[in-house]
């Protein structure tokens, strides 16, 4: 387990023996007298991650380039969808606000999850727990690595707004890009800081009554970790709505609106600055929280544990499906929570009086299902190959189980909106939703096959296909 980050520990001088110095300072290759944990120089962890990338760990640049090209193609393919939005917008600022805010909210949700995973459940934690670490420098390096991994998706999202430049003007595209980039930076920075704050909350005895009220059948510390990404997305989402309004005001002749348009960027930078400070005190302690959560699940009897897993009833007769559901519920708990939150939003959209409301709700649900297609890759990251071989499982049964879990989790994204659309608009509301089953099946199946081939690196490889597939579905459902 990592050494506590509130005392002295060994630091290393290249070519010298270990010496006792101030906590967390790794000296020797930076400026004289400046520790690697300082912001003025890369830390040893930054160099470690760069070396890992150079050796092929993580997604390739080719996959990132494919995602960027898919974003550009989606911007062109979505022109009919954009025309429909612009036809209903009274002014250019309102059009940008409607388009950019929707894209930025999606980017912020993905970035918040990445930030949370980076600082608390990074794959390096089991390895580094056995060694003294500089929590501040390590957290900063983890956030930087997550930001680098977010760049292709962020560039694709900005290029997907290219229709604004064609239909409204370059200024509209630039304003929308500012909002979307702010959503990515804000989600990443606030998500990382909020998740470390959740570790602190889980360790505070005064927070026990609140966590007991929220945890349900989960271990108490898990309640803090479950809701942290949701709180981060709520905070960043509110800033995105203000930023969209500010960008629209700037396009309508009020330059002061640019201050509000930059609010998510400021939040993200603030979160990225606060996260390393929290990591100095909480990175090692997060291991204690995670160990307590895993131990609580491990001590539960087999039948009781199956009953406490989300959608556990669907695992009867399928050990692979039960294993995937358990991994998802214990390690990827924010996914079903956020997908049901998207379902609530689609229900609100579907309740509108406009005849196009069912189509817009279907497009939003389809986007969530396309994102859920990367869930098999996340499950593969939690499933080491040696464990699959040791259990005598694997092959097509694993692929099918991961695809089924992605489909089951995705129900929360479309069911509320479909029910409200039927109640509000009658049987005619079914037409825009007709293309949703092929999209969901295709995303889940392709994601599971890609996860079997590339493991955790499957997500950036299939994301371009999902983006193009959703663009075609959205253009068809909103017509």
Secondary structure, 3 states (H helix, E strand, C coil): CCCCCCCCEEECCCCCCCEEECCCCCCCCCCCCCCCCCCCCCCHHHHHHHHHHHCCCCCCHHHHHHHHHHHHHHHHHCHHHHHHHHHHCCCHHHHHHHHHHHHHHHHHHHHHHHHHHHHHCCCCHHHHCCCCCCHHHHHHHHHHHHHHHHHHHHHHHHHHCHHHHHHCCHHHHHHHHHHHHHHHHHHHHHHHHHHHHHHHHHHCHHHHHHHHHHHCCCCHHHHHHHHHHHHHHHHHHHHHHHHHHHHHHHHCCCCCHHHHHCHHHHHHHHHHHHHHHHHHHHHHHHHHHHHHHHHHHHHCCHHHHHHHCCCHHHHCCCHHHHHHHHHHHHHCHHHHHHHHHHHHHHHHHHCCCCCCHHHHHHHHHHHHHHHHCCHHHHHHHCCCHHHHHHCCCCCHHHHHHHHHHHHHHHHHHHHHHHHHHHHHHHHHHHHHHCCHHHHHHHHHHHHHHHHHHHHHHHHHHHHHHHHHHHHHHHHHHCC
